[in-house]
């Protein structure tokens, strides 16, 4: 499932959210409902890679079952706290609330009427020029993308992966595990995937080895991209559903990897 080669479905998760002031669904019930709705595998497991958010939800509940803790508590205690990611969590608290960015979606996008229909009632806030603001929300089943935090914390996470699973004397992964996560294990039409990290199809031709993870929708879009052989990690977070993230990352990467071209 970490290599996205399980064959599990990947339905559009537009409705998998709830307002921050509303309770979350029970994670076991939520996942059981999704698996019942999407019981048929798309392809033979292991034959190719194709992204699946449901796969990450399954892994999150496996972690909860094996550890005897909620998935969120396991991540907080075993990853976030040891790495010093103090402003990252699955919900807003303390200083996070005051510093939280407002998500924005293009007001006149063809997708906007569909979002208004599919998203929970009351999620859209006031218009702001060409955009419409969104009230704070959390995802249902946070294992597929529910972390909230700043660039500085995400940079510590990437530094750990670039440094063989360790940063500032704190080891989260074995060196071998960090290497395996970044090594491409299964190829697909759009992605070549390691364990969690993947290489997008356009990067296959790059002379610099690239792995990344990204996600967004509903007012936000974030990217974490590693150049493992060049000791470079780039994290980009934006509070709009769409923006030209590739142009921004390319400019930063070029400044580091090809300084003579800047």
C-alpha positions as CSV (number, residue, x, y, z in Angstrom):
1,X,0.0,0.0,0.0
2,X,2.9,2.4,0.6
3,X,4.0,1.8,-3.0
4,X,0.4,2.4,-4.2
5,X,0.4,-0.9,-5.9
6,X,-2.4,-2.6,-3.9
7,X,-5.0,-2.1,-6.6
8,X,-7.3,-0.3,-4.1
9,X,-9.6,2.4,-5.5
10,X,-8.9,6.1,-5.3
11,X,-12.2,7.9,-5.2
12,X,-12.2,11.7,-5.3
13,X,-12.1,12.8,-1.6
14,X,-14.0,16.1,-2.0
15,X,-16.5,15.1,0.6
16,X,-14.0,13.6,3.1
17,X,-13.9,16.7,5.3
18,X,-15.7,18.3,8.1
19,X,-15.7,21.8,9.5
20,X,-13.3,22.4,12.3
21,X,-16.1,23.1,14.8
22,X,-17.8,19.8,14.0
23,X,-17.0,16.2,15.3
24,X,-15.0,13.8,13.1
25,X,-16.5,10.5,12.1
26,X,-15.3,7.3,13.7
27,X,-12.3,6.3,11.7
28,X,-13.1,2.6,11.7
29,X,-16.7,3.2,10.5
30,X,-15.5,5.7,7.9
31,X,-13.0,3.3,6.4
32,X,-15.3,0.4,6.5
33,X,-17.9,2.4,4.6
34,X,-15.4,3.4,1.9
35,X,-14.1,-0.2,1.5
36,X,-17.7,-1.4,1.1
37,X,-18.3,1.2,-1.5
38,X,-15.1,0.5,-3.4
39,X,-14.6,-3.2,-2.8
40,X,-13.4,-4.1,-6.3
41,X,-9.6,-3.9,-7.0
42,X,-8.6,-1.9,-10.0
43,X,-5.7,-4.2,-11.0
44,X,-3.7,-7.1,-9.7
45,X,-1.8,-6.1,-6.6
46,X,1.9,-5.5,-7.3
47,X,1.5,-5.2,-11.1
48,X,1.7,-1.4,-11.3
49,X,1.5,1.8,-9.3
50,X,-1.6,3.9,-9.1
51,X,-2.2,6.4,-6.3
52,X,-4.8,5.5,-3.7
53,X,-5.9,7.6,-0.7
54,X,-7.8,4.6,0.6
55,X,-4.5,2.7,0.9
56,X,-3.2,5.3,3.3
57,X,-6.4,5.1,5.3
58,X,-6.0,1.4,5.6
59,X,-2.3,1.8,6.7
60,X,-3.4,4.4,9.3
61,X,-5.9,2.0,10.9
62,X,-3.3,-0.8,10.9
63,X,-0.9,1.5,12.8
64,X,-3.7,2.2,15.3
65,X,-4.5,-1.4,15.8
66,X,-0.9,-2.6,16.2
67,X,0.2,0.3,18.5
68,X,-3.0,0.4,20.6
69,X,-3.1,4.1,20.0
70,X,-5.0,6.3,17.6
71,X,-3.1,7.0,14.4
72,X,-2.9,10.7,15.4
73,X,-1.4,10.0,18.8
74,X,1.2,7.6,17.3
75,X,2.3,10.2,14.8
76,X,2.5,12.9,17.5
77,X,4.5,10.8,19.9
78,X,6.8,8.9,17.5
79,X,7.5,11.5,14.8
80,X,6.3,15.0,15.5
81,X,7.6,15.4,19.1
82,X,11.0,13.7,18.5
83,X,11.6,15.9,15.5
84,X,10.6,19.1,17.3
85,X,7.7,19.7,14.9
86,X,5.9,21.7,17.6
87,X,3.6,23.6,15.4
88,X,2.3,20.6,13.4
89,X,-0.7,18.6,14.4
90,X,-4.0,17.2,13.1
91,X,-6.0,20.1,14.6
92,X,-5.4,23.7,15.4
93,X,-4.2,24.5,18.9
94,X,-2.3,27.2,20.8
95,X,-0.3,29.4,18.5
96,X,-1.4,27.4,15.5
97,X,-4.9,28.9,15.6
98,X,-3.6,32.5,15.5
99,X,-1.1,31.7,12.7
100,X,-3.5,29.6,10.6
101,X,-3.8,30.5,6.9
102,X,-7.2,30.9,5.3
103,X,-7.8,28.7,2.3
104,X,-9.0,30.3,-0.9
105,X,-10.7,28.8,-4.0
106,X,-11.1,30.6,-7.3
107,X,-14.5,32.2,-7.3
108,X,-15.3,31.8,-11.0
109,X,-13.8,28.4,-11.5
110,X,-16.1,25.8,-13.2
111,X,-15.3,23.6,-10.2
112,X,-16.8,26.0,-7.7
113,X,-20.5,25.1,-8.2
114,X,-19.6,21.5,-7.8
115,X,-17.6,22.1,-4.6
116,X,-20.5,24.1,-3.2
117,X,-22.8,21.1,-3.8
118,X,-20.4,18.4,-2.5
119,X,-18.6,20.1,0.4
120,X,-20.3,20.3,3.9
121,X,-22.8,23.1,4.2
122,X,-21.4,26.4,5.5
123,X,-17.8,25.7,4.5
124,X,-17.6,28.6,2.1
125,X,-17.0,32.0,3.7
126,X,-16.9,35.5,2.3
127,X,-15.8,36.3,-1.3
128,X,-12.4,38.0,-1.6
129,X,-11.9,39.5,-5.0
130,X,-11.3,36.7,-7.5
131,X,-11.5,34.1,-4.7
132,X,-13.9,32.8,-2.1
133,X,-12.6,32.0,1.4
134,X,-13.1,28.8,3.2
135,X,-13.8,28.2,6.9
136,X,-11.2,26.0,8.8
137,X,-11.8,22.3,8.2
138,X,-10.2,18.9,8.9
139,X,-10.1,15.8,6.8
140,X,-12.0,12.6,7.7
141,X,-9.4,9.8,8.2
142,X,-6.3,12.0,8.5
143,X,-3.8,9.3,7.5
144,X,-4.2,10.3,3.8
145,X,-3.3,14.0,4.4
146,X,-4.5,15.6,7.6
147,X,-1.4,17.2,9.0
148,X,-1.5,21.0,9.6
149,X,1.7,22.9,10.1
150,X,4.3,25.4,8.9
151,X,7.1,25.2,6.3
152,X,9.7,25.2,9.1
153,X,8.4,22.0,10.6
154,X,8.1,20.3,7.2
155,X,11.7,21.2,6.5
156,X,12.8,19.3,9.6
157,X,10.9,16.3,8.3
158,X,12.6,16.5,4.9
159,X,16.0,17.0,6.6
160,X,15.5,13.7,8.4
161,X,14.8,11.9,5.1
162,X,17.8,13.6,3.4
163,X,20.1,12.6,6.3
164,X,19.3,8.9,6.4
165,X,16.5,9.0,8.9
166,X,18.2,11.2,11.5
167,X,18.3,14.9,12.2
168,X,20.1,16.7,15.1
169,X,20.9,13.4,16.8
170,X,17.3,12.1,16.7
171,X,16.8,9.0,14.7
172,X,13.3,8.3,13.4
173,X,14.1,5.7,10.6
174,X,16.9,3.4,10.1
175,X,19.3,4.4,7.3
176,X,18.1,1.4,5.3
177,X,14.4,2.3,5.8
178,X,15.0,5.9,4.6
179,X,16.9,4.6,1.5
180,X,14.1,2.1,0.7
181,X,11.4,4.7,1.0
182,X,13.2,6.8,-1.7
183,X,14.1,3.9,-4.0
184,X,11.6,3.4,-6.8
185,X,9.9,0.0,-6.3
186,X,6.9,0.0,-8.7
187,X,6.3,1.9,-11.9
188,X,3.0,3.3,-13.1
189,X,1.5,5.4,-15.9
190,X,1.7,8.7,-14.0
191,X,4.0,7.8,-11.0
192,X,7.0,5.7,-10.2
193,X,6.7,4.9,-6.5
194,X,9.0,4.0,-3.6
195,X,7.5,3.7,-0.2
196,X,5.4,6.8,0.2
197,X,7.7,9.0,-1.8
198,X,7.2,8.9,-5.6
199,X,8.8,10.2,-8.8
200,X,6.3,12.1,-11.1
201,X,6.4,11.1,-14.8
202,X,8.0,14.3,-16.1
203,X,11.0,13.8,-13.6
204,X,11.9,10.5,-15.2
205,X,14.0,12.4,-17.7
206,X,15.7,14.6,-15.1
207,X,19.4,14.3,-14.6
208,X,18.8,14.9,-10.9
209,X,17.0,12.1,-9.0
210,X,13.7,13.4,-7.6
211,X,11.1,12.1,-5.2
212,X,8.2,14.0,-3.8
213,X,4.8,13.9,-2.1
214,X,2.1,16.5,-2.7
215,X,-1.5,17.1,-2.1
216,X,-4.2,19.7,-1.9
217,X,-7.7,20.7,-2.8
218,X,-10.3,22.9,-1.1
219,X,-8.2,26.0,-0.7
220,X,-4.7,24.6,-0.2
221,X,-1.9,22.9,-2.1
222,X,1.4,21.7,-0.7
223,X,4.5,20.0,-2.1
224,X,7.5,18.3,-0.5
225,X,10.2,17.5,-3.1
226,X,13.6,15.8,-2.4
227,X,16.7,15.7,-4.5
228,X,18.4,13.0,-2.4
229,X,21.7,12.9,-4.3
230,X,22.0,16.7,-4.1
231,X,21.1,17.2,-0.4
232,X,18.2,19.4,-1.4
233,X,14.7,19.5,-0.1
234,X,12.0,22.0,-1.1
235,X,8.7,22.4,0.6
236,X,6.1,24.7,-0.8
237,X,2.8,25.5,0.8
238,X,0.1,27.8,-0.6
239,X,-3.4,28.8,0.6
240,X,-5.1,28.5,-2.8
241,X,-6.5,25.4,-4.5
242,X,-4.4,26.0,-7.6
243,X,-1.3,28.1,-8.4
244,X,1.9,27.5,-10.5
245,X,3.8,25.5,-7.9
246,X,6.0,23.9,-10.6
247,X,7.4,27.3,-11.7
248,X,8.2,28.2,-8.1
249,X,9.9,24.9,-7.3
250,X,11.8,25.0,-10.6
251,X,13.2,28.4,-9.8
252,X,14.4,27.3,-6.4
253,X,15.8,24.1,-7.7
254,X,17.7,25.8,-10.5
255,X,19.2,28.3,-8.1
256,X,20.7,25.4,-6.0
257,X,21.4,22.8,-8.7
258,X,22.4,25.0,-11.6
259,X,23.7,28.2,-10.0
260,X,25.4,29.5,-13.2
261,X,22.0,29.7,-14.9
262,X,20.5,32.2,-12.4
